[in-house]
Amino acid sequence: MSGAVEPPAGNAASSAGSVVKGLIKLARPHQWAKSAFVYIGPLYHLTQESDRPWWPMIWAATLAAATFALASSGCYVFNDLADAEADRTHPRKCRRPIASGLIAPGLARVYGVALLIAAAVPLFLLDRAVAPWVAVAAGAHVANVLLYSVWIKHRPIADVISLSMGFVLRVIGGCAAVAIVPTTWLLNVTFFLSMFLAFGKRLGERRSMGSAEAATGARKVQARYSDDLLRMVVVVTAVATLLGYAGYVQTRDGSYQIVLDSGPLAGFGFNLLWVTMLPATYGLLRAMLLLEQGKFDDPTELAAKDRAFQLAAALFAGLTLALTVFMPDAG
């Protein structure tokens, strides 16, 4: 009889459970929140065209969001494979499944391919007229992310533009799913807001890790940036985002007004949609403050944990919904 000791069955089950949890974590389901950008075009369209049934549009947008979420998860797997060595030097990223050694590279590759294949499934449930266009947008997103992982992430400025295009493509995919054309205002705001988030993440990394040198160890492109440049572009993209949204609000002037019919202020009207500028401005400036202080190194984490930012986002969404859905156009 051999003297080898068999590991307890419970340990094997525990190990299998850890791998399953690692695979779930590797897909980064918390990042699926980014697919909310898919809904922006359809939702704003619904607020301006009430005659169109809302449920088919929301269902189509949800299918497109599922495609982008699964495709993004597949891309994250290959990104983590490429970044494993650098991630091991990062105080937070070192706990990622591949960097920590929980998930073997071979298993990760198979998993990444499976996620990309699964991303195509929701497309078969879309209307045949729009499915190819959503597929093109999702395919462009995958190509953009994979190209980012192998090359663009090392190129300053281009790295952030690439990341921002991921959000723009989500918006385009959402509009394609419901057969509407995205407005220039929508694309501009999405593009500059995404750039703000990406540059903010780079600035936040420097603050949370204590120095530019430490941040460079985790993200090589950090060596090509300076603190002053990152501060400047964070401010510039935040201002561009707010001005872009302000331009949209201006185009809706006259649509959401209460106009007095009598008295000394007869004919006076106020664009109530303007009040959404207040939480939008507060939310962006709040994010800048916390990233500069190093309390967060990722705007996604900030949005998930900071109560004041969450309140601003909820107020913005609530006001927009109330004014565009429940208040009839007066224009």
C-alpha positions as CSV (number, residue, x, y, z in Angstrom):
1,M,0.0,0.0,0.0
2,S,1.4,3.4,-0.9
3,G,2.3,5.9,1.7
4,A,0.9,8.8,-0.3
5,V,-1.9,10.7,1.4
6,E,-4.9,11.6,-0.8
7,P,-6.1,15.2,-0.4
8,P,-9.4,15.5,1.3
9,A,-12.4,15.7,-1.1
10,G,-13.4,19.0,0.4
11,N,-10.1,20.6,-0.6
12,A,-10.7,19.6,-4.3
13,A,-14.2,21.0,-4.1
14,S,-12.9,24.2,-2.5
15,S,-10.2,24.5,-5.3
16,A,-12.8,24.0,-8.0
17,G,-15.0,26.6,-6.4
18,S,-12.1,29.1,-6.3
19,V,-11.4,28.5,-10.0
20,V,-15.1,29.2,-10.8
21,K,-15.0,32.3,-8.7
22,G,-11.8,33.3,-10.4
23,L,-13.3,32.9,-13.8
24,I,-16.3,35.0,-12.8
25,K,-14.0,37.7,-11.5
26,L,-11.8,37.4,-14.7
27,A,-14.9,38.4,-16.8
28,R,-15.2,41.6,-14.6
29,P,-19.0,41.6,-14.4
30,H,-18.9,44.8,-12.5
31,Q,-17.6,46.4,-15.7
32,W,-20.8,45.5,-17.5
33,A,-22.2,48.7,-16.1
34,K,-20.3,50.4,-19.0
35,S,-22.9,48.8,-21.3
36,A,-25.4,51.3,-19.9
37,F,-24.0,53.6,-22.7
38,V,-25.9,51.3,-25.1
39,Y,-29.2,52.6,-23.7
40,I,-28.4,56.3,-23.9
41,G,-29.5,56.8,-27.6
42,P,-32.7,54.8,-27.3
43,L,-33.7,56.4,-24.0
44,Y,-33.2,60.0,-25.3
45,H,-35.0,59.0,-28.4
46,L,-38.0,57.8,-26.4
47,T,-38.2,61.0,-24.5
48,Q,-38.6,62.9,-27.8
49,E,-40.8,60.5,-29.8
50,S,-43.5,59.1,-27.5
51,D,-45.5,57.5,-30.4
52,R,-43.0,54.7,-30.7
53,P,-43.6,51.7,-28.4
54,W,-40.9,51.7,-25.7
55,W,-40.8,48.0,-24.8
56,P,-39.4,46.7,-28.2
57,M,-36.7,49.4,-28.1
58,I,-35.6,48.6,-24.6
59,W,-35.5,44.9,-25.4
60,A,-33.4,45.5,-28.5
61,A,-31.1,47.8,-26.6
62,T,-30.8,45.1,-23.8
63,L,-29.7,42.5,-26.4
64,A,-27.1,44.9,-27.8
65,A,-25.9,45.6,-24.2
66,A,-25.5,41.9,-23.6
67,T,-23.4,41.5,-26.7
68,F,-21.1,44.4,-25.7
69,A,-20.9,43.1,-22.1
70,L,-19.9,39.6,-23.1
71,A,-17.5,40.9,-25.8
72,S,-15.9,43.2,-23.3
73,S,-15.5,40.4,-20.8
74,G,-13.7,38.3,-23.5
75,C,-11.4,41.2,-24.3
76,Y,-10.7,41.7,-20.6
77,V,-9.4,38.2,-20.4
78,F,-6.9,38.7,-23.2
79,N,-6.0,42.1,-21.8
80,D,-5.2,40.5,-18.4
81,L,-3.1,37.8,-20.2
82,A,-1.0,40.5,-21.8
83,D,-0.8,42.6,-18.6
84,A,-0.1,39.8,-16.1
85,E,3.5,40.7,-15.3
86,A,2.7,44.4,-14.9
87,D,-0.4,43.7,-12.8
88,R,1.7,41.8,-10.3
89,T,3.4,45.2,-9.3
90,H,0.1,47.0,-8.9
91,P,-1.4,47.1,-5.3
92,R,-4.9,46.3,-6.5
93,K,-4.4,44.6,-9.9
94,C,-2.1,42.0,-8.4
95,R,-5.2,40.3,-7.0
96,R,-6.6,39.7,-10.5
97,P,-7.0,35.9,-11.2
98,I,-4.3,35.5,-13.8
99,A,-1.7,37.8,-12.1
100,S,-2.3,36.0,-8.8
101,G,-1.9,32.6,-10.4
102,L,-5.4,31.4,-9.6
103,I,-6.3,31.0,-13.3
104,A,-3.7,29.4,-15.7
105,P,-3.0,31.2,-18.9
106,G,-4.2,28.2,-21.0
107,L,-7.6,28.1,-19.3
108,A,-7.9,31.8,-19.6
109,R,-7.4,31.7,-23.4
110,V,-10.1,29.1,-23.8
111,Y,-12.4,31.1,-21.6
112,G,-11.8,34.4,-23.5
113,V,-12.6,32.7,-26.8
114,A,-15.8,31.2,-25.3
115,L,-16.9,34.7,-24.0
116,L,-16.4,36.2,-27.5
117,I,-18.5,33.4,-29.1
118,A,-21.2,33.9,-26.5
119,A,-21.3,37.6,-27.3
120,A,-22.7,36.7,-30.8
121,V,-25.7,34.8,-29.3
122,P,-27.9,37.9,-28.5
123,L,-27.5,39.1,-32.1
124,F,-29.6,36.2,-33.4
125,L,-32.5,37.5,-31.3
126,L,-32.4,41.0,-32.9
127,D,-34.3,42.0,-35.9
128,R,-32.5,40.9,-39.0
129,A,-32.4,44.4,-40.4
130,V,-30.4,45.8,-37.5
131,A,-28.4,42.8,-36.3
132,P,-25.6,43.2,-38.8
133,W,-25.1,46.8,-37.9
134,V,-24.9,46.0,-34.2
135,A,-22.5,43.2,-35.1
136,V,-20.3,45.6,-37.0
137,A,-20.2,48.0,-34.0
138,A,-19.5,45.2,-31.5
139,G,-16.8,43.8,-33.9
140,A,-15.2,47.2,-34.1
141,H,-15.2,47.4,-30.4
142,V,-13.5,44.0,-30.0
143,A,-10.9,44.9,-32.6
144,N,-10.3,48.2,-30.9
145,V,-9.8,46.6,-27.5
146,L,-7.5,43.9,-28.7
147,L,-5.5,46.4,-30.7
148,Y,-5.3,48.5,-27.6
149,S,-4.1,45.5,-25.5
150,V,-1.2,44.7,-27.9
151,W,-0.1,48.1,-29.1
152,I,-2.1,51.3,-28.5
153,K,-1.9,51.1,-24.7
154,H,1.7,52.0,-25.0
155,R,1.0,55.1,-27.1
156,P,0.2,58.3,-25.1
157,I,-3.0,60.1,-26.0
158,A,-3.8,57.4,-28.6
159,D,-4.4,55.0,-25.6
160,V,-7.1,57.3,-24.2
161,I,-8.7,57.9,-27.6
162,S,-8.9,54.2,-28.1
163,L,-10.6,53.7,-24.7
164,S,-13.0,56.5,-25.4
165,M,-14.0,55.0,-28.8
166,G,-15.1,51.9,-26.9
167,F,-17.8,53.9,-25.3
168,V,-18.7,55.7,-28.5
169,L,-19.1,52.3,-30.2
170,R,-21.4,51.2,-27.5
171,V,-23.6,54.3,-28.1
172,I,-23.5,53.6,-31.9
173,G,-24.4,50.0,-31.3
174,G,-27.4,50.9,-29.1
175,C,-28.7,53.3,-31.7
176,A,-28.2,50.7,-34.4
177,A,-30.2,48.2,-32.4
178,V,-33.3,50.4,-32.5
179,A,-32.7,51.9,-36.0
180,I,-32.0,55.5,-35.0
181,V,-29.2,57.8,-35.9
182,P,-27.0,59.1,-33.1
183,T,-26.8,62.9,-32.9
184,T,-23.5,64.8,-33.0
185,W,-24.2,66.1,-29.5
186,L,-24.6,62.6,-28.1
187,L,-21.4,61.3,-29.7
188,N,-19.4,64.4,-28.6
189,V,-20.5,64.2,-25.0
190,T,-19.8,60.4,-24.9
191,F,-16.3,60.9,-26.4
192,F,-15.2,63.7,-24.1
193,L,-16.7,62.1,-21.0
194,S,-14.9,58.9,-21.8
195,M,-11.7,60.7,-22.3
196,F,-12.2,62.4,-18.9
197,L,-12.7,59.0,-17.2
198,A,-9.6,57.6,-18.9
199,F,-7.3,60.5,-18.1
200,G,-8.8,60.6,-14.6
201,K,-7.8,57.0,-14.1
202,R,-4.2,57.7,-15.0
203,L,-4.1,60.6,-12.7
204,G,-5.8,58.6,-9.9
205,E,-3.2,55.8,-10.3
206,R,-0.4,58.2,-9.7
207,R,-2.0,59.5,-6.6
208,S,-3.0,56.2,-5.1
209,M,0.3,54.5,-5.9
210,G,2.3,57.4,-4.4
211,S,4.5,58.4,-7.4
212,A,4.7,58.5,-11.2
213,E,7.5,55.9,-11.0
214,A,5.3,53.4,-9.2
215,A,2.4,54.0,-11.6
216,T,4.8,53.4,-14.6
217,G,5.7,50.0,-13.2
218,A,2.0,49.1,-13.5
219,R,1.3,51.0,-16.7
220,K,4.2,51.7,-19.0
221,V,2.5,54.6,-20.8
222,Q,2.5,56.5,-17.6
223,A,6.2,57.3,-18.3
224,R,5.1,59.4,-21.3
225,Y,2.7,61.5,-19.2
226,S,3.4,64.2,-16.6
227,D,1.4,65.2,-13.6
228,D,0.8,68.7,-15.1
229,L,-0.3,67.3,-18.4
230,L,-2.7,64.8,-16.8
231,R,-4.2,67.6,-14.7
232,M,-4.6,69.8,-17.7
233,V,-6.3,67.2,-19.9
234,V,-8.6,66.1,-17.1
235,V,-9.8,69.7,-16.8
236,V,-10.0,70.2,-20.6
237,T,-12.1,67.0,-21.2
238,A,-14.4,67.8,-18.3
239,V,-15.1,71.2,-19.6
240,A,-15.6,69.8,-23.1
241,T,-18.1,67.3,-21.7
242,L,-20.0,70.0,-19.9
243,L,-20.0,72.4,-22.9
244,G,-21.2,69.6,-25.1
245,Y,-24.0,68.8,-22.8
246,A,-24.8,72.5,-22.4
247,G,-25.1,72.7,-26.2
248,Y,-27.6,69.9,-26.2
249,V,-29.6,71.6,-23.5
250,Q,-29.6,74.8,-25.6
251,T,-30.9,72.9,-28.6
252,R,-33.9,71.8,-26.5
253,D,-34.6,75.4,-25.4
254,G,-38.3,76.0,-25.6
255,S,-39.2,72.3,-25.2
256,Y,-39.2,72.1,-21.5
257,Q,-40.5,75.5,-20.3
258,I,-43.2,76.8,-18.1
259,V,-44.3,80.1,-19.8
260,L,-46.4,82.6,-17.9
261,D,-49.5,83.8,-19.8
262,S,-50.3,87.0,-17.8
263,G,-48.8,89.5,-15.5
264,P,-45.6,91.6,-15.8
265,L,-43.6,88.4,-16.8
266,A,-46.0,87.3,-19.5
267,G,-44.2,85.4,-22.1
268,F,-41.3,84.7,-19.8
269,G,-40.0,81.1,-20.1
270,F,-37.3,79.1,-18.4
271,N,-35.7,76.0,-19.9
272,L,-36.1,73.6,-17.0
273,L,-33.7,71.1,-18.6
274,W,-30.9,73.5,-17.6
275,V,-31.2,72.4,-14.0
276,T,-29.7,69.0,-15.0
277,M,-26.4,71.0,-15.5
278,L,-26.1,71.3,-11.7
279,P,-25.7,67.6,-10.8
280,A,-23.7,67.0,-14.0
281,T,-21.2,69.7,-13.1
282,Y,-21.0,68.6,-9.4
283,G,-20.5,64.9,-10.4
284,L,-17.6,65.7,-12.7
285,L,-15.9,68.1,-10.4
286,R,-16.4,65.6,-7.5
287,A,-14.7,62.9,-9.5
288,M,-11.8,65.3,-10.3
289,L,-11.4,66.1,-6.6
290,L,-11.3,62.5,-5.4
291,L,-9.0,61.3,-8.2
292,E,-6.6,64.2,-7.4
293,Q,-6.6,63.2,-3.8
294,G,-5.8,59.6,-4.6
295,K,-8.9,58.2,-2.9
296,F,-9.7,56.2,-6.0
297,D,-7.6,55.2,-9.0
298,D,-10.5,54.2,-11.2
299,P,-13.6,56.3,-11.9
300,T,-15.7,53.0,-12.1
301,E,-14.7,52.2,-8.5
302,L,-15.5,55.8,-7.6
303,A,-19.0,55.6,-9.1
304,A,-19.6,52.3,-7.2
305,K,-18.5,53.6,-3.8
306,D,-18.7,57.3,-3.4
307,R,-22.2,58.3,-2.1
308,A,-22.0,62.0,-3.1
309,F,-21.2,61.0,-6.7
310,Q,-23.9,58.5,-6.7
311,L,-26.4,61.1,-5.4
312,A,-25.4,63.5,-8.2
313,A,-25.8,60.8,-10.8
314,A,-29.2,59.7,-9.4
315,L,-30.4,63.4,-9.3
316,F,-29.2,63.9,-12.9
317,A,-31.1,60.8,-14.1
318,G,-34.2,61.6,-12.1
319,L,-34.4,65.2,-13.3
320,T,-33.8,64.2,-16.9
321,L,-36.5,61.5,-16.7
322,A,-39.0,63.8,-15.0
323,L,-38.5,66.6,-17.5
324,T,-38.3,64.7,-20.7
325,V,-40.8,61.9,-20.0
326,F,-43.4,63.4,-17.7
327,M,-43.4,66.9,-18.9
328,P,-45.0,67.4,-22.3
329,D,-43.2,69.5,-24.9
330,A,-44.2,73.1,-25.0
331,G,-42.0,74.0,-28.0
